Amino acid sequence: MPVGLLYTIGFIIALVLALVMTPLVKKFAFKIGAIDKPNHRKVHTRIMPRLGGLAIYMAFVGAFLLVLPFIPDGLLRPRDVNMIKALLSGGTIIIILGALDDRFELSAKIKLLGQIAAACVVVFGFDVRIDLVNIPFGETMQPIAGWIGIPITILWIVGVTNAINLIDGLDGLAAGVSGIAIATIVVMASLMGFQPVILLSTLLLGGIIGFLVFNFHPAKIFMGDSGSLFLGFSLATLSMLGFKQVTLVSFVTPLLIIGVPLSDTFFAIVRRWVNKKPIFAPDKGHLHHRLQDLGFSHRRTVMIIWGVAAIFGVLAIIQSTFIQSSAANWITFGVICLLLFLLQIGAELIGIVDKTRRPLINFITRLAKLDTQQSRGK
């Protein structure tokens, strides 16, 4: 079977499985009490079933098992099979952890320990880790000393997993952002010819889209922590698997792919630190909350954030495709600085950290006033 046809069929199978499994998971969630009740922090006004991530997981794994016998010989090397086992094993731990949280609402510490355990399975169980980085102005990828790659990999997996979990606040938001990131990885892996990542990402994308049919506003089911943690873990692992093999791609590329959840997480940490609140304490200051406070509707808020995520995805593709020399790394550096500048301006305009503190905008305003005064003096 041609590889392209295999990926297409796999995508369709995952999509159909998600469409079939999601209503069944919805009934199961109500039956076992895995529900989300409205409160002052949440935007929904009625009891909603959680556990939607279980449908995505079953669609993903089910599609993989169905296409496995048809994978051409030689398409997957032993190292690739090891990577797939790492994703499936760690992902299974994560989905169990998330499902338990959807039912029993585990403490933040227990969830963090579970995420670390899943990351350790990837690192120690299957020896998958980040072992190459691109020094911003160097010629080639530089190897990381063996032991240093271990904490970096665990931190990356846990960080991205939580980033997706934190943006799961509106119908379809986390699933859509994750889907855009996965689609970006599909494009980039296709350009690079990295077959294992294309296969896994295509199947996962099919499951996400099938679930979105029931999750977009007004949602019939929430993905819950089972979904947000599983998608975050999958994103972290797939981006790491895809780009540790490419010697000319800066590590900034996977950062761009998940730029929206990472930036929202960063601003959440800063916001809680500024307001002297625990880092893991929930609040209503996330990007989606602030956009709604500005008057945007539920759907429009989600679409705006999807649009920003798509922009990050396009930038990631451009970065990996055209930035391939030490001289061009200066361009990369400039683009990153510009993005950081725009992110800070946007954060201050919508008040994602603090509604009254606008240090950069105030600084620019003072400079403009000073320039005007000097011009008048002349």
C-alpha positions in Angstrom: 0.0 0.0 0.0 1.4 3.5 -0.9 2.5 5.4 2.1 0.3 8.4 1.3 -2.8 6.2 1.0 -1.9 4.6 4.3 -1.8 7.9 6.1 -5.1 9.0 4.5 -6.8 5.8 5.5 -5.4 6.0 9.0 -6.6 9.6 9.4 -10.1 8.6 8.3 -10.2 5.6 10.6 -9.1 7.7 13.6 -11.7 10.3 12.6 -14.5 7.8 12.4 -13.5 6.0 15.6 -13.6 9.4 17.5 -17.0 10.1 16.0 -18.3 6.7 17.3 -16.5 6.6 20.6 -17.2 10.1 21.9 -21.0 9.6 22.4 -20.2 6.3 24.2 -17.6 8.0 26.4 -20.1 10.7 27.2 -22.6 8.1 28.5 -19.8 6.4 30.4 -18.7 9.7 32.0 -22.3 10.3 33.3 -22.6 6.8 34.5 -19.4 6.9 36.7 -19.8 10.5 37.8 -16.9 12.0 35.7 -18.7 15.3 35.4 -17.8 19.0 35.6 -20.1 21.2 37.7 -20.5 25.0 37.1 -18.7 27.4 39.5 -17.5 31.0 39.6 -14.4 30.2 37.6 -16.1 28.3 34.8 -18.0 29.6 31.8 -20.5 26.7 31.4 -23.8 26.9 33.3 -24.8 23.2 33.3 -23.3 19.9 34.4 -21.0 18.6 31.6 -19.4 15.1 31.2 -15.7 15.0 31.2 -13.4 12.2 30.1 -13.5 13.2 26.4 -9.8 12.6 26.1 -10.5 8.9 26.5 -12.3 9.0 23.1 -9.3 10.7 21.5 -6.9 8.1 23.0 -9.0 5.2 21.9 -9.4 6.6 18.4 -5.6 7.1 18.2 -4.6 3.7 19.5 -7.4 1.9 17.6 -6.4 3.5 14.3 -2.7 2.7 14.9 -3.5 -1.0 15.6 -5.7 -1.2 12.5 -3.1 0.3 10.1 -0.1 -1.5 11.8 -0.4 -4.7 9.6 -0.3 -2.6 6.5 2.8 -0.5 7.2 5.3 -1.3 4.5 8.4 -3.2 5.4 11.4 -0.9 6.0 9.2 2.2 6.7 9.9 2.0 10.4 13.4 1.4 11.7 14.0 -0.3 15.1 14.7 3.1 16.6 11.4 4.4 15.2 9.5 1.5 16.7 11.1 2.3 20.1 9.9 5.9 19.8 6.4 4.7 19.0 6.4 2.4 22.0 7.6 5.3 24.2 4.7 7.5 23.1 2.1 4.8 23.5 3.4 3.7 26.9 3.8 7.2 28.4 0.5 8.2 26.8 -1.3 5.3 28.5 0.0 6.4 31.9 -1.1 10.0 31.2 -4.6 9.0 30.0 -5.1 6.8 33.2 -3.9 9.7 35.3 -6.2 12.2 33.5 -9.2 9.8 33.7 -8.7 9.4 37.4 -8.6 13.2 37.8 -11.7 13.6 35.7 -13.5 11.3 38.2 -11.9 12.0 41.5 -10.2 15.4 41.0 -6.7 14.6 42.1 -4.4 17.1 43.8 -1.9 19.1 41.7 1.0 17.3 43.4 -0.3 13.9 42.4 -0.9 14.9 38.8 2.6 16.4 38.6 4.1 13.2 40.0 2.2 11.2 37.4 3.4 13.4 34.6 7.0 13.0 35.8 6.5 9.2 35.9 5.2 9.2 32.3 8.2 11.3 31.2 10.6 9.0 33.0 9.1 6.0 31.2 9.9 7.8 27.9 13.5 8.7 29.0 14.6 5.6 31.0 12.3 3.0 29.6 12.9 3.6 26.0 16.0 5.9 26.1 14.3 8.7 24.2 15.7 12.1 25.1 16.8 15.4 23.8 20.4 15.0 22.9 21.1 17.7 20.4 20.6 21.4 20.5 21.4 24.2 18.0 23.5 27.0 19.5 21.8 30.1 18.0 24.9 31.3 16.1 26.8 28.1 15.6 27.3 26.1 12.5 25.8 22.7 13.6 23.9 21.0 16.3 25.9 20.5 19.5 25.6 17.3 21.6 24.4 17.6 25.1 26.3 15.7 27.8 24.3 12.5 28.4 23.0 13.2 31.9 22.0 16.8 31.1 19.6 15.7 28.4 17.6 13.7 31.0 16.3 16.6 33.1 15.8 18.8 30.0 13.7 16.1 28.4 11.6 15.5 31.5 11.1 19.3 31.9 10.1 19.7 28.3 7.5 16.9 28.5 6.0 18.0 31.8 6.0 21.7 30.8 4.2 21.2 27.5 1.8 18.7 29.1 0.8 21.4 31.6 0.7 24.2 29.0 -2.1 22.4 27.1 -3.9 21.7 30.4 -3.9 25.3 31.4 -5.5 26.6 28.2 -8.4 24.1 28.4 -10.9 26.7 29.4 -13.4 27.1 26.5 -15.3 24.7 24.3 -12.9 23.5 21.6 -10.0 25.7 22.6 -7.4 23.1 23.7 -8.5 20.6 21.1 -8.3 23.2 18.3 -4.9 24.6 19.4 -3.5 21.1 19.8 -4.9 20.1 16.4 -3.2 23.1 14.7 0.1 22.2 16.4 -0.3 18.6 15.3 -1.1 19.7 11.7 2.0 21.9 11.8 4.1 18.9 12.8 2.5 16.8 10.0 3.6 19.4 7.5 7.1 19.8 8.9 7.6 16.0 9.2 6.4 15.6 5.6 8.9 18.1 4.4 11.7 16.3 6.3 10.5 12.9 5.4 10.3 11.6 8.9 7.7 8.8 8.5 7.0 7.8 12.2 6.0 11.3 13.2 3.9 11.7 10.0 2.0 8.5 10.9 1.5 9.2 14.5 0.5 12.8 14.0 -1.9 12.0 11.2 -3.7 9.5 13.4 -3.8 11.8 16.4 -5.1 14.7 14.2 -8.0 12.5 13.0 -9.0 11.7 16.6 -8.9 15.4 17.5 -11.0 16.5 14.6 -13.6 13.8 15.3 -13.8 14.8 18.9 -14.1 18.5 18.0 -17.4 17.7 16.4 -18.8 17.2 19.9 -16.5 19.7 21.7 -16.9 22.9 19.8 -19.2 25.5 21.3 -21.8 24.6 22.5 -19.9 21.5 23.7 -21.7 18.3 24.4 -18.6 16.9 26.3 -15.4 18.2 27.7 -12.1 16.6 27.0 -11.2 16.9 30.7 -7.7 16.4 32.1 -7.6 13.1 30.3 -7.7 14.9 27.0 -5.6 18.0 27.8 -2.9 16.0 29.5 -2.8 13.4 26.8 -2.6 15.9 24.0 0.0 17.9 25.8 2.1 14.8 26.4 1.7 13.7 22.8 2.7 17.2 21.5 5.8 17.2 23.7 6.8 13.8 22.6 6.1 14.2 18.9 7.9 17.5 18.6 10.9 16.1 20.5 10.9 12.9 18.3 10.6 14.9 15.1 13.3 17.5 15.6 16.0 15.7 17.6 16.7 14.0 14.2 17.2 17.1 12.2 20.7 18.7 12.5 19.8 22.0 11.0 16.7 22.9 12.8 16.9 25.2 15.9 15.1 24.0 19.0 13.1 27.2 18.7 11.0 25.4 16.1 9.0 23.2 18.5 8.7 26.2 20.8 7.0 28.1 18.0 4.6 25.1 17.3 3.2 25.4 20.8 3.7 29.1 21.1 0.2 29.9 22.3 -0.1 27.5 25.2 3.5 28.1 26.3 3.1 31.9 26.2 -0.2 31.7 28.1 1.5 29.5 30.7 4.4 31.9 31.0 2.1 34.9 31.6 0.1 32.8 34.1 3.2 32.1 36.1 4.2 35.8 36.0 0.7 36.9 36.9 0.5 34.7 39.9 4.0 35.7 41.0 3.2 39.4 40.7 -0.1 38.9 42.6 1.7 36.7 45.2 -0.5 33.7 44.6 0.6 30.0 44.3 1.8 29.1 40.8 -0.7 26.2 40.6 -3.6 28.3 41.9 -6.4 28.6 39.3 -7.6 32.0 38.2 -9.6 33.8 35.5 -6.7 35.7 33.9 -5.8 33.4 31.0 -5.8 34.6 27.4 -9.3 33.3 26.7 -10.7 34.9 29.9 -9.2 38.3 29.0 -10.6 38.2 25.5 -14.0 37.4 26.8 -13.7 40.3 29.3 -13.0 42.6 26.3 -16.4 41.6 24.9 -15.6 38.8 22.4 -18.1 35.9 22.2 -17.3 32.4 23.2 -16.8 31.2 19.6 -15.0 34.3 18.5 -12.5 34.1 21.4 -11.7 30.5 20.4 -11.4 31.4 16.7 -9.0 34.3 17.6 -6.7 32.0 19.6 -6.9 29.4 16.9 -5.8 32.1 14.4 -2.8 33.1 16.6 -1.9 29.4 16.9 -2.0 29.1 13.1 0.4 32.0 12.8 2.8 30.4 15.2 2.5 27.2 13.1 3.3 29.0 9.9 6.3 30.7 11.5 7.5 27.3 12.7 7.3 25.8 9.2 9.2 28.8 7.7 11.8 28.6 10.5 12.5 25.0 9.9 12.4 25.2 6.1 14.4 28.3 5.3 16.6 29.1 8.3 19.5 26.8 7.7 22.7 28.7 8.1 24.6 30.5 10.8 24.2 33.8 9.0 20.4 33.3 8.8 20.4 32.6 12.6 20.6 36.3 13.1 17.3 36.6 11.2 15.9 34.0 13.5 17.1 35.9 16.5 15.5 39.1 15.2 12.2 37.3 14.5 12.2 35.9 18.0 12.9 39.3 19.5 10.0 40.8 17.5 7.7 38.0 18.6 8.6 38.6 22.2 8.0 42.3 21.8 4.6 41.8 20.2 3.6 39.2 22.8 4.5 41.6 25.6 2.5 44.5 23.9 -0.5 42.2 23.4 -0.3 40.9 27.0 -0.3 44.5 28.3 -3.1 45.6 26.1 -5.5 42.8 27.2 -4.2 42.8 30.8 -3.2 39.1 30.9 -0.7 39.8 33.7 -2.2 42.9 35.4 -5.0 45.2 34.1 -3.1 48.3 35.4 0.5 47.5 34.8 1.8 48.4 31.3 5.6 48.8 31.7 6.5 48.5 28.0 3.6 50.5 26.7 4.3 53.2 29.3 8.0 53.2 28.4 7.2 53.6 24.7 4.8 56.4 25.5 7.4 58.3 27.6 9.9 58.0 24.7 7.4 59.3 22.3 6.6 62.3 24.5 10.3 63.0 25.1 10.9 62.9 21.3 7.9 65.3 20.8 9.2 67.7 23.4 12.7 67.6 21.9 11.3 68.2 18.4 9.3 71.2 19.7 12.4 72.6 21.5 14.3 72.6 18.2 
